[in-house]
Every structure is written in C-alpha cells, then in structure tokens.
Amino acid sequence: MSGARRVSQAVVAVAILLAGTVLILKWRSSATFFDPPVLLSHFPVEDAAVFSADVAKLRAAGLLPAASQTPEPEYRQFVDDTGFDYKRDLDLVAASFSNSGTYFIARGRFDFQKLEAYAKRQGGNCYQRLCRMQGSRPDRRISFLPLRGDTLAVAVSTDDLAAAKLENTGPKVTAKLPTEPVWLSVPGTFLRSRDLLPLSVRVTLSGITTAERVVFTLNQSGQGIELRMSATCQSPDEARVLSSQLRSSTSQLKEALAKSSTPVEELVRAVANGSFDQKEKLVAGKWPVPGSLLKSLTAGI
C-alpha cells in the first residue's frame, strides 16, 4: 500500500471519527436540554411559581380534546395565522411566574416564519429572530424567539426583550422535582406577596398562605386523573390548621352542591371529593377527577 493511500485512509478515518463525535455531542445536548433541572435553569433566578406539563403524554393518554374538535373563532384564527395548534403541535411546556414577568419554554412543531408574520400583523416587529408585540395591557409586552428548531421561548413582561433572557442558563436546579406529567410548585413567599389566590380562598384557607411551599401534581389514574397536593408548612401546628381548614371546606362544598352537568360545577364537585392527611409539617391532599372533565374544560381552545 502506497504512502499516499495510507494517508488518505487515515484522513477518512479521522473525518469519520470527528463526525461521530459531533453527532454524539449533538445527541447528548438534545437529551440534556430537556432534562428538567437544566430546562428550569433557563428561567430567571427569583421567587417564582413553576409549572411543567408533558403535553405529549396527556395527548397519548387521550386526556386532551381531539384536534378536529371545532374551536372558538378567536383560537381558530390564531391557528390559521400561525399554523400552531397546541392539541396537535405542543409536546412540552415549562413556565415560570414571577414579579418580573411570565416566562415559557415550549417544545413542539413551530413554523417560525408564520409566527414572525403573525407578530408583525399584530403591530409588532422582529429583529435577529427575536419578535416583540404589545400584550393585552400597556405594561404587558410579549416577546418570543426560537431556542432550537423545536423549541420556542416566550415572555410576557414590562421588558419587551425579556424572552432573550431564556437563551442563557443560570445555576442548575438542585431541588427535587416532581416526576408526574403535570405539576405546579408554588413557594410560600409567592403566595404571600401576590394576589394569586381569590380573597374568598385566602379567607377560607388562610393556612395555605403560611406554607413554605405547595406542590400540585396531576397524573392518570384509572379512567380519569388524580390531582395531588403537598404543602410543607412551617410547623406541625400550622399543618394541623391547614388540614382542618381543607377538611372543613370540603364538607361545606359537599353540603352546598346540587346535581349539575356544567364543567365548572363538575370541577367544584371533584374538589369536594378530596381527602387529606397530615404528618408533622406536611399536609397531603388528593382529588379524583374524571378524564371527561379535563376535556370539557379545554373544549373550544
């Protein structure tokens, strides 16, 4: 074998090795990007309620309305303009609700050209992939940009460039995160500093605003779904107060309910069927919810 041929084969081998290394690195990057601690590290570091939903799992479980179901006219127009229908195209969404704004990272199938055109038709503008437009109020500015080919970052804030913050990562989240397909984690400071809860709820369940953290999870159970709550209180006494308030509220709802088939009253009835347990500083609750209720609540959107 000539020296030139051996050199050529060595170059090809090195090229194959480099190409394989690049593919492995890209695969690892894709796999780790959506690892929950990594994904959540994109959000601003501040006290915030954090939400996560594996929409693909909900769709596979038949817990979302069919994509062919007739939507409300406004939503149908949005789908026509952007080519995006969450029932069909959204696979995963994570969100952070904080004092500085509301931030979303969504994975799915997006037509970024149509999204840019939609923003411009709404009076917004786009520059270097970042689009911004006016929200429903003067102090609500919407901005969005693609983070990857299948991932969109969205922000609603007074800062019309806020979505750009989601391009970077901060410290990796080290707290234990729920493994259920849908969950919401709310720190006590958030409950106490914002009007997140209606006044009637704050009065009836005053104990929940003293909790250090409240976590809600949603998972499939039998023919329906099960909503669970875990509230970590500051002391066993406060946990007993919250547990007592929850049981009392449940009893009052059961007494007040009449038979009805409207989605809102079905939801109230599901809440009334909750059960609770208290151990030391932890209060746990669970509510069985029929799968048909989730479909009825999301019908038309």
Secondary structure, DSSP 8 states (H G I E B T S, - for coil): --HHHHHHHHHHHHHHHHHHHHHHHHHHHHHHHTSHHHHHTTS-SSSEEEEEE-HHHHHHTT-S--TTS---HHHHHHHHHH---HHHHEEEEEEEEETTEEEEEEEE---HHHHHHHHHHTT-EEETTEEEEE-SSTT-EEEEEEEETTEEEEEEESSTTGGGGGGS--S---S----SSEEEEEEHHHHHHS--S-HHHHHHTGGGGG-SEEEEEEEEETTEEEEEEEEE-SSHHHHHHHHHHHHHHHHHHHHH-----SHHHHHHHHHHT-EEEEETTEEEEEEEEEHHHHHHHSTT-
